[in-house]
Amino acid sequence: MKMRSTWKPTAIIWLIAAGSLVAADKPVFLYSRYYNAKGETRYEPDGAFKDVLHRLGNEFEVRVHDKPLTREILKDVNLVLIANPSDKAVSNNAAPAHLSTKDGATLTEWIRGGGGLIVTANQEAHNLELDGVNRLLSQFGLQFTNVYTDFKPIAVPKDAPVIGGLRWGYYSGNQIVVDKKASGRARAVVSNDATAPIKGTRNAPGVLMATAEPGKGRVVALTDTGWLTDNALSGEGIAGAQIKEQDNWEIFRRLSRWAVGGK
């Protein structure tokens, strides 16, 4: 099916479905651009994220918009993706919205009531805002740090939850501190291994992917955003680094299904 894009800088809704324009029986996946600065082009739905969103349309009703995440917006949404939330304005555009205390309270209520949230972070020099994000995630036992891991293929252990045995093409990012004593039932899913990076030298031990299960909801924290881009999924690679033998799409598909209550 030819995918028709309706993305504009103003708030819109993207519906992607296989064989129909509306798929009422599918869970709703919202790619929220609310926390991305105007003019930020790295992970646009018609750009680097076009392939992953198209594929998701086989199993989800996919929406994309830049509206605030209010109770009204979230009431029929099952899963929200926030990718590389912006810290500063881009060019002469207005400063981006940061995840405020009020936003965090709304999201926390929604998650504990059964909503799913996926947040992706990144390496340095990617205009990444973490203060507001960490304020939200810390309630669930998760915190992004400023320790980084460089480009490398990672063999996910077979006994890892949700994605065990798959191959992760990792294109550099930060790490996560997991507090297992927090009320969100936080746990590490993938930790860095001893494999040497194929680009760069940073390779400290630490958690690269983690989940939490607060209340009835589910949260996924990911320390890289580039692994979901068209070039990563195709094996073409990023910044001269290629990881052709990877299961990035299947990893994200499983994590998305899990985050909406699947297995």
JOFEN-V774570 format. One record per pair of residues at least 12 apart in sequence whose C-alpha atoms are under 8 Angstrom apart, sorted by the first residue. I is the first residue (numbers start at 1). J is the second residue. D is the distance in whole Angstrom. If there is no record, write none. Layout:
# JOFEN-V774570
I&J&D, I&J&D
This chain:
# JOFEN-V774570
1&18&7, 1&19&7, 3&16&7, 3&54&7, 5&46&7, 7&45&7, 7&46&7, 7&64&7, 7&65&8, 9&38&7, 9&66&8, 10&65&8, 10&66&7, 11&65&5, 11&66&5, 11&67&6, 12&64&7, 12&65&5, 12&66&7, 13&63&5, 13&64&5, 13&65&6, 14&62&6, 14&63&4, 14&64&5, 14&65&8, 15&57&8, 15&61&6, 15&62&5, 15&63&5, 16&54&7, 16&57&5, 16&58&8, 16&60&8, 16&61&6, 16&62&5, 16&63&8, 17&57&5, 17&58&6, 17&59&8, 17&60&7, 17&61&6, 17&62&8, 18&57&7, 18&58&6, 22&61&7, 23&60&8, 23&61&6, 24&61&8, 26&59&6, 26&60&5, 26&61&6, 27&59&8, 27&60&5, 27&61&6, 27&77&7, 27&78&6, 27&79&8, 27&260&8, 28&60&6, 28&61&5, 28&62&6, 28&63&7, 28&76&7, 28&77&5, 28&78&5, 28&79&6, 29&60&6, 29&61&6, 29&62&5, 29&63&6, 29&77&7, 29&78&6, 29&79&5, 29&80&6, 29&81&8, 30&62&6, 30&63&5, 30&64&6, 30&65&8, 30&77&7, 30&78&8, 30&79&6, 30&80&5, 30&81&6, 31&62&8, 31&63&6, 31&64&5, 31&65&7, 31&80&6, 31&81&5, 31&82&7, 32&64&6, 32&65&6, 32&66&6, 32&67&8, 32&80&7, 32&81&6, 32&82&6, 33&64&7, 33&65&6, 33&66&4, 33&67&8, 33&82&7, 33&83&8, 34&65&7, 34&66&4, 34&67&6, 34&68&6, 34&69&8, 34&97&7, 35&66&8, 35&82&7, 35&85&5, 35&86&6, 35&96&6, 35&97&5, 35&98&6, 35&99&7, 36&84&7, 36&85&5, 36&86&5, 36&96&6, 36&97&8, 37&85&8, 37&86&6, 37&87&8, 37&88&7, 37&89&6, 37&90&6, 37&93&8, 37&94&8, 37&95&7, 37&96&5, 37&97&8, 38&89&7, 38&90&7, 38&93&6, 38&94&7, 38&96&7, 39&90&6, 39&91&7, 39&93&7, 40&90&6, 43&83&8, 43&229&7, 45&64&8, 48&229&5, 48&230&5, 48&231&7, 49&228&7, 49&229&5, 49&230&6, 50&229&8, 50&230&7, 51&229&7, 51&230&6, 52&228&7, 52&229&7, 52&230&7, 52&249&7, 56&253&7, 69&103&7, 69&106&8, 69&107&8, 70&103&8, 70&106&7, 71&106&7, 71&110&8, 74&110&7, 77&115&7, 78&114&8, 78&115&5, 78&116&6, 78&260&6, 79&115&6, 79&116&4, 79&117&6, 79&118&8, 79&256&8, 79&259&7, 79&260&6, 80&116&6, 80&117&5, 80&118&6, 81&117&6, 81&118&5, 81&119&6, 81&120&8, 82&117&8, 82&118&6, 82&119&5, 82&120&7, 83&119&6, 83&120&5, 83&121&7, 83&225&7, 84&119&8, 84&120&6, 84&121&5, 84&122&7, 84&126&8, 84&127&8, 84&128&6, 84&129&8, 84&225&7, 85&98&8, 85&121&8, 85&127&8, 85&128&6, 85&129&6, 85&130&8, 86&98&8, 86&127&5, 86&128&5, 86&129&5, 87&127&5, 87&128&5, 87&129&4, 87&130&8, 88&127&6, 88&129&8, 98&129&7, 98&132&6, 99&132&5, 99&133&6, 100&132&6, 101&132&7, 101&135&8, 104&132&8, 104&135&8, 104&136&5, 108&136&7, 110&217&8, 111&214&7, 111&215&7, 111&216&7, 111&217&5, 111&218&7, 111&219&8, 112&214&6, 112&215&4, 112&216&5, 112&217&5, 113&215&7, 113&216&5, 113&217&6, 114&215&7, 114&216&4, 114&217&4, 114&218&7, 114&260&8, 115&216&8, 115&217&5, 115&218&7, 115&260&7, 116&217&6, 116&218&5, 116&219&6, 116&259&5, 116&260&6, 117&218&6, 117&219&5, 117&220&6, 117&259&7, 118&219&6, 118&220&5, 118&221&6, 118&222&8, 118&256&8, 118&259&8, 119&219&8, 119&220&6, 119&221&5, 119&222&6, 120&221&6, 120&222&5, 120&223&6, 120&224&6, 120&225&5, 121&144&8, 121&173&7, 121&174&7, 121&221&8, 121&222&6, 121&223&5, 121&224&5, 121&225&6, 122&172&7, 122&173&4, 122&174&6, 122&223&6, 122&224&5, 122&225&6, 122&226&8, 123&148&6, 123&149&8, 123&172&6, 123&173&4, 123&174&5, 123&223&8, 123&224&7, 124&146&8, 124&173&8, 124&174&8, 130&144&7, 139&182&7, 139&183&7, 139&184&7, 140&182&6, 140&183&6, 140&184&4, 140&185&7, 140&186&6, 140&212&6, 140&213&8, 140&214&6, 141&178&6, 141&179&5, 141&180&6, 141&181&7, 141&182&5, 141&183&7, 141&184&6, 141&185&7, 141&186&5, 141&212&7, 142&176&7, 142&177&6, 142&178&5, 142&179&6, 142&186&7, 142&210&8, 142&212&8, 142&221&8, 143&176&5, 143&177&5, 143&178&7, 144&174&7, 144&175&6, 144&176&4, 144&177&6, 144&223&8, 145&174&6, 145&175&5, 145&176&6, 145&177&7, 146&174&6, 146&175&7, 147&174&5, 147&175&6, 147&204&8, 148&172&7, 148&173&6, 148&174&4, 148&175&6, 148&202&6, 148&203&7, 148&204&8, 149&172&5, 149&173&6, 149&174&6, 149&175&7, 149&192&8, 149&202&5, 149&203&5, 149&204&7, 150&170&8, 150&171&7, 150&172&4, 150&173&7, 150&197&6, 150&198&8, 150&199&6, 150&200&5, 150&201&6, 150&202&5, 150&203&6, 151&170&6, 151&171&4, 151&172&5, 151&197&5, 151&198&6, 151&199&5, 151&200&7, 151&241&7, 152&169&6, 152&170&5, 152&171&7, 152&172&8, 152&195&8, 152&196&7, 152&197&4, 152&198&5, 152&199&7, 152&243&8, 153&167&7, 153&168&6, 153&169&5, 153&170&6, 153&195&8, 153&197&8, 153&243&7, 153&246&7, 154&167&6, 154&168&5, 154&169&6, 154&170&7, 154&192&8, 154&193&7, 154&195&7, 155&167&5, 155&168&6, 156&168&7, 156&190&6, 157&190&8, 160&189&6, 160&190&7, 161&189&6, 162&254&7, 162&255&7, 162&258&7, 162&263&7, 163&251&6, 163&254&7, 163&255&7, 166&246&8, 166&247&6, 166&251&7, 167&245&7, 167&246&5, 167&247&5, 167&248&7, 168&246&5, 168&247&6, 168&248&6, 168&251&8, 169&227&6, 169&232&7, 169&243&6, 169&244&8, 169&245&8, 169&246&5, 169&247&7, 169&248&6, 170&224&7, 170&226&8, 170&227&6, 171&224&7, 171&225&8, 171&226&6, 171&227&6, 171&238&7, 172&224&6, 172&226&8, 173&223&5, 173&224&5, 173&225&8, 174&208&7, 174&223&5, 174&224&7, 175&206&6, 175&207&6, 175&208&5, 175&209&8, 175&223&6, 176&206&7, 176&207&5, 176&208&6, 176&209&7, 176&210&7, 176&221&8, 176&223&7, 177&206&8, 177&207&7, 178&207&8, 178&210&8, 183&214&7, 184&212&5, 184&213&5, 184&214&4, 184&215&7, 185&212&5, 185&213&5, 185&214&7, 186&210&7, 186&211&6, 186&212&4, 186&213&7, 187&210&6, 187&211&6, 187&212&6, 188&207&6, 188&208&8, 188&209&6, 188&210&4, 188&211&7, 189&207&8, 189&208&8, 189&209&5, 189&210&5, 189&211&7, 190&207&6, 190&208&6, 190&209&5, 190&210&7, 191&205&7, 191&206&6, 191&207&4, 191&208&5, 191&209&7, 192&204&7, 192&205&5, 192&206&6, 192&207&6, 192&208&6, 193&205&7, 198&241&7, 199&241&7, 208&222&6, 208&223&6, 209&221&6, 209&222&5, 209&223&6, 210&222&7, 217&259&8, 217&260&8, 217&261&8, 218&258&8, 218&259&5, 218&260&7, 218&261&8, 219&259&7, 220&255&8, 220&259&7, 226&238&8, 227&248&7, 228&248&7, 228&249&7, 228&252&8, 232&248&8, 233&248&6, 233&249&6
